[in-house]
Amino acid sequence: KVVVFGGSYAGSLAAWFREKYPNIAVGAIASSAPVLAEVDFKEYMSVVNDSLGTEEASQALDELLTTPEGVKKVRQMFNLCDTFDGTDTLDVAYFIYHLSESIGIAVQYNTGIDGICGIMNNPSGGTPLQRYAKVHGYPGTKRDDCYDYKYTDLVKSLNHTFKGDFGTRQWTYQTCTEFGYFMSTNVKDCLFGHNVPVHYYTQQCIDVFGPQITAQTIQKAVDTTNAYYGGRQP
């Protein structure tokens, strides 16, 4: 007999294992376990936003991304390559997702929070958006070794099947065919604006795994997962 333990997706596995195999697991500790599969997992960003939200910075970034002059300032502040012109919504989503990921990791794993708050609460670091750029390690000035956020490059990386990959492609496949868990920014006053819609994730599913995957098949897969495991009542 064992007690199973897990956090996040592994927490869901722990709960499901206990439910399916009570003859083996006498208990389960499911920490922050999203047992309800969802296509639009906006609750994730909602928690991140409530924990480390900075409305001024996100509003400023959103506004800058709406004009060519503003995009130029964003390229300067975040040291982006000139190929980033703000017109491709998937490129913009990829860039914003990268920003959200590092903040989300800090909240999810409780690491680096003091450093983030130290920068964001220091007025000498410039405007809230300038401080936000510094949180992510961007120099605040344009350099030759710029950051190139191209959605097509993301798709190429997810198509790598070489030995030694740490599982990003595999997890992406699971989200496309079982769970959803697409961490959109469909949250009011979101820290990261509203540039990462569900479409950003569903398009990855299609571009990486083929046209047989659609928004409809993803929703059906999520419904099947909840029917099998029981959703919030496993």
RAFENLIN-V395890 format. One record per backbone hydrogen bond with DSSP energy under -1.0 kcal/mol. CO is the residue of the C=O (numbers start at 1). NH is the residue of the N-H. E is the energy in kcal/mol with one decimal. If there is no record, write none. Layout:
co: <CO,CO>
nh: <NH,NH>
e: <E,E>
This chain:
co: <2,4,6,7,8,9,10,11,12,13,14,15,16,17,21,21,24,27,29,31,33,38,39,39,40,41,42,43,44,45,46,47,48,49,54,55,56,57,58,59,60,61,63,64,67,68,69,70,71,72,73,74,75,79,81,88,89,90,91,92,93,94,95,96,97,98,99,100,101,102,103,104,105,112,113,114,115,116,117,119,122,123,127,128,129,130,131,133,134,144,147,148,150,151,152,153,154,157,162,167,168,169,170,171,172,173,174,174,175,179,182,182,185,187,190,196,197,198,198,199,201,202,203,204,205,206,210,214,215,216,217,218,219,220,221,222,223,224,225,226,230>
nh: <26,29,31,10,12,13,14,15,16,17,18,19,20,21,24,25,2,4,6,8,35,181,41,182,42,44,46,47,48,49,50,51,52,53,58,59,60,61,62,63,64,65,66,67,71,72,73,74,75,76,77,78,80,147,84,92,93,94,95,96,97,98,99,100,101,102,103,104,105,106,107,108,109,116,117,118,119,120,121,122,125,126,131,132,133,134,135,138,137,146,81,150,154,155,156,157,158,160,165,171,172,173,174,175,176,177,178,179,180,181,41,184,187,190,193,185,200,201,202,203,205,206,207,208,209,210,213,218,219,220,221,222,223,224,225,226,227,228,229,230,233>
e: <-2.4,-2.7,-2.6,-1.3,-1.6,-2.2,-2.0,-2.3,-2.7,-2.6,-2.2,-1.9,-2.6,-2.8,-1.8,-2.5,-2.3,-2.2,-2.0,-2.4,-1.8,-3.7,-1.1,-1.5,-1.4,-1.4,-1.8,-2.0,-2.0,-2.9,-2.3,-1.8,-2.8,-1.4,-1.8,-2.5,-2.2,-2.3,-2.5,-2.3,-2.3,-1.8,-1.4,-1.3,-2.6,-1.9,-1.5,-2.1,-2.7,-1.9,-2.8,-2.7,-1.8,-2.7,-1.9,-2.3,-2.3,-2.1,-2.2,-2.8,-2.8,-1.8,-1.7,-2.6,-2.5,-1.3,-1.3,-3.0,-2.5,-1.5,-1.9,-3.1,-2.7,-2.0,-2.7,-2.3,-1.6,-2.6,-2.2,-1.4,-2.1,-1.5,-2.6,-2.1,-2.1,-1.8,-2.0,-2.1,-1.8,-1.9,-2.4,-1.0,-1.5,-2.1,-2.0,-2.3,-2.0,-1.2,-1.4,-2.7,-2.5,-2.2,-1.9,-2.3,-1.9,-1.7,-2.1,-1.7,-1.9,-1.3,-1.8,-1.9,-2.2,-1.3,-1.9,-2.1,-1.1,-1.1,-2.3,-2.5,-2.0,-1.9,-3.0,-2.6,-2.2,-1.8,-1.7,-2.2,-2.0,-2.3,-2.3,-2.3,-2.4,-2.2,-2.3,-2.2,-2.1,-2.1,-2.7,-2.1,-2.1>
